[in-house]
Structure formats: structure tokens, C-alpha cells
Amino acid sequence: MIHIEQKFEVRAPRQTVWDFLSDISRAAACVPGVEKVEPLADDKYHLRQSMKIGPIKATFDGQVVFVEKRPPELMRLQMEGKDTITGSKIRVSAADEVLDAGAGVVMVVVNGDVDVLGALGKYGQGVADKKAAEVAGEFSAAMRAQVEQPMQAA
């Protein structure tokens, strides 16, 4: 099991950040490699994401489910997927906290546990940490561009 913790700031009201993160279509559009998001039921979605992990390219097909929402402070989600190329499986359990940091700044704290089984599992913590930091950096930059710009224009 790999544990991931990422933090980033967003200059926007807490409710705006919460609304963005809880809208899976908008949030997923900021995640590198996401190719498809389709609603299946309330708070349950089909997701396809491609990425390169170490020397292997992977395309995960799976489901994302919000298992808890406490607006505007906490959401928990779970994801399970299978790589269509290697057959590796991934299970993610994550919690996103949306904390008021004052002065119009919100701190988003993401804690997650990732289980990778199969060929991709052999790359371990170092590669996973690097990939998680890369994805989090790209996600937070894309999210800030969408959430903060409308706020600055207002």
C-alpha cells in the first residue's frame, strides 16, 4: 500500500472550491490523462485515465464513488480500475479536505492510500510518490486556473 499526501492553496471562497471538487466532470478535466467521465448513478462514475508509470504506459478503466460528503469541508472517495494494457489493478481510497486558511485562501489537503497490483505494482513507493506529486501539481495548477480566474475577473 502506498500513502500519498498532497497540499495546495487556492485563492477562492471555500464554497467555490468545494463546488468545483464535488463536480466530478469539472475536477476530472483538471487531472492529467483523464479521457472519459460518465455518470453511472448518484455519486458513482465511470472513469478512464491514461498515464505513464515508470517505463509502462497504463490506461485505467474503472469506477469512482463518493462515499462521504460533508460540505464544505470533507469528501471521501474510492476508485477501482484495471489497466487495459497490462491487466494491473489499482484501488484508491482518498479524502479531500477543504480548509479555510484565511485571507481568501483555501488549503486543499488530499490524503490517499493506493494499492497497485500486477506489473505496475513492482515500481513501488518512489515512482508512485513522484507520479502523485506530478499529477497533483498539474491538477492544482489547472484547478487554480479555472477557479481563481473567474474570481479575479469579478
RAKAWO-V788763 format. One record per backbone hydrogen bond with DSSP energy under -0.5 kcal/mol. CO is the residue of the C=O (numbers start at 1). NH is the residue of the N-H. If there is no record, write none. Layout:
co:CO nh:NH
co:CO nh:NH
This chain:
co:2 nh:114
co:4 nh:112
co:6 nh:110
co:8 nh:108
co:10 nh:12
co:10 nh:106
co:13 nh:17
co:14 nh:18
co:15 nh:19
co:16 nh:20
co:17 nh:21
co:18 nh:22
co:19 nh:23
co:20 nh:23
co:22 nh:24
co:23 nh:27
co:24 nh:28
co:25 nh:29
co:27 nh:30
co:28 nh:31
co:30 nh:32
co:31 nh:34
co:33 nh:50
co:36 nh:48
co:38 nh:46
co:41 nh:40
co:41 nh:44
co:43 nh:66
co:44 nh:40
co:44 nh:41
co:45 nh:64
co:46 nh:38
co:47 nh:62
co:48 nh:35
co:48 nh:36
co:49 nh:60
co:51 nh:53
co:51 nh:58
co:52 nh:54
co:53 nh:56
co:56 nh:53
co:58 nh:51
co:59 nh:84
co:60 nh:49
co:61 nh:82
co:62 nh:47
co:63 nh:80
co:64 nh:45
co:65 nh:67
co:65 nh:78
co:68 nh:76
co:70 nh:73
co:70 nh:74
co:73 nh:98
co:74 nh:70
co:75 nh:96
co:76 nh:67
co:76 nh:68
co:77 nh:94
co:78 nh:65
co:79 nh:92
co:80 nh:63
co:81 nh:90
co:82 nh:61
co:83 nh:87
co:88 nh:83
co:89 nh:117
co:90 nh:81
co:91 nh:115
co:92 nh:79
co:93 nh:113
co:94 nh:77
co:95 nh:97
co:95 nh:111
co:96 nh:75
co:97 nh:99
co:97 nh:109
co:99 nh:101
co:99 nh:107
co:102 nh:105
co:105 nh:101
co:105 nh:102
co:106 nh:10
co:106 nh:108
co:107 nh:99
co:107 nh:109
co:108 nh:8
co:108 nh:110
co:109 nh:97
co:109 nh:111
co:110 nh:6
co:111 nh:95
co:112 nh:4
co:113 nh:93
co:114 nh:2
co:114 nh:116
co:115 nh:91
co:115 nh:117
co:117 nh:89
co:118 nh:121
co:119 nh:122
co:120 nh:123
co:121 nh:124
co:123 nh:127
co:124 nh:128
co:125 nh:129
co:126 nh:130
co:127 nh:131
co:128 nh:132
co:129 nh:133
co:130 nh:134
co:131 nh:135
co:132 nh:136
co:133 nh:137
co:134 nh:138
co:135 nh:139
co:136 nh:140
co:137 nh:141
co:138 nh:142
co:139 nh:143
co:140 nh:144
co:141 nh:145
co:142 nh:146
co:143 nh:147
co:144 nh:148
co:144 nh:149
co:145 nh:149
co:146 nh:150
co:147 nh:151
co:148 nh:152
co:149 nh:153
co:150 nh:154
